[in-house]
Amino acid sequence: MAAAEDAVARLRAGLAGIGVKLPSLRIDPVSCARDEPAPLVDLGRCTIDTALRLSAGLEELQREAAVAHDS
């Protein structure tokens, strides 16, 4: 459970770094309700603007990775 909480916190911070906030980002409580929990990260829903900012951030990372690979 601690690893899942850490993953959500790291994802939230990373997204904030590119100006993206996913208001529904959380650990899915149903996935933790089993005898042996298998936590899933629920990314939730977001506005179109947020989706576009997220995709722009990912596209920038891809460009940076391509440049680093070509160097």
C-alpha positions, 0 to 999 in steps of 0.5 A, a space after each residue: 500500500 505504501 508503494 501505491 501511495 508513493 506512486 500516486 504522490 510522485 505522479 501528482 508531483 510530476 504532473 504538477 511540474 508540467 502544469 497538469 492536475 488530475 483532480 480524481 487521481 487516487 488509489 482505487 479503493 476497490 483494488 485494495 479491498 481484497 484479502 491480498 490487496 493489489 492497489 491500482 492507480 485511478 487516474 480519473 477524469 479530466 477536462 479537455 484542457 487538462 488532457 491537452 496539457 498532459 499530451 503536450 507534456 508527453 510530446 515534449 518528453 518524446 522530443 527530448 528523448 529523441 534529441 538525447 538519443 540522436 546525440 
